[in-house]
């Protein structure tokens, strides 16, 4: 059995249409976006508010306890200073 073509039908050739160029427009410009100073300030405010909202709740009892420890002259010693420095370094570079 043979099937004859009806009209002029071209076979599909690897997804390319004949006669179309590969590059559209012909220029190498890129899209850009410029934000106003006001938009930048609003974005910064939004980021700060999100940081505040995501911060853990304060433990008032723990704060009072730490203040009492710091005010005690015997609490601040080389061991505490070194441990605090180590924690700061670890937090900074982690």
JOJOPE-V632580 format. One record per residue. N is the residue number from 1. RES is the residue in one small letter. PSI is psi in whole degrees, 0 to 359 (NA if undefined). Layout:
n	res	psi
N	RES	PSI
N	RES	PSI
This chain:
n	res	psi
1	x	138
2	x	136
3	x	123
4	x	148
5	x	148
6	x	113
7	x	195
8	x	105
9	x	124
10	x	145
11	x	156
12	x	129
13	x	97
14	x	39
15	x	3
16	x	140
17	x	135
18	x	140
19	x	355
20	x	139
21	x	160
22	x	326
23	x	131
24	x	134
25	x	320
26	x	7
27	x	158
28	x	26
29	x	147
30	x	156
31	x	145
32	x	161
33	x	136
34	x	130
35	x	141
36	x	165
37	x	321
38	x	317
39	x	320
40	x	318
41	x	318
42	x	321
43	x	320
44	x	317
45	x	318
46	x	316
47	x	319
48	x	316
49	x	321
50	x	322
51	x	319
52	x	316
53	x	327
54	x	354
55	x	145
56	x	158
57	x	149
58	x	139
59	x	98
60	x	321
61	x	320
62	x	322
63	x	316
64	x	316
65	x	315
66	x	323
67	x	319
68	x	319
69	x	315
70	x	323
71	x	340
72	x	118
73	x	333
74	x	347
75	x	319
76	x	107
77	x	180
78	x	323
79	x	315
80	x	318
81	x	315
82	x	319
83	x	319
84	x	316
85	x	318
86	x	318
87	x	320
88	x	316
89	x	315
90	x	321
91	x	325
92	x	321
93	x	4
94	x	NA
